[in-house]
Amino acid sequence: MALITYADDLTFVQNLTPTWVKPQQVMLAHLLQALHERPSLYTSELARGPARWSA
């Protein structure tokens, strides 16, 4: 499985949403990166945030 970096996500978002202002693009890139790193889609896991995602 290939590792997707934040820079990859940001580049993808910037190409997908060229008319958005930079803070909007950055927020979407952060969301994508968080979704890549999550262990599951359980609401409780998403609410805890990345600090508790370590196995």
Stockholm file with secondary structure:
# STOCKHOLM 1.0

chainA/1-55         MALITYADDLTFVQNLTPTWVKPQQVMLAHLLQALHERPSLYTSELARGPARWSA
#=GR chainA/1-55 SS CCCCCHHHHHHHHHHHCTTSCHHHHHHHHHHHHHHHHCSCCCHHHHHHCGGGCCC
#=GC SS_cons        CCCCCHHHHHHHHHHHCTTSCHHHHHHHHHHHHHHHHCSCCCHHHHHHCGGGCCC
//
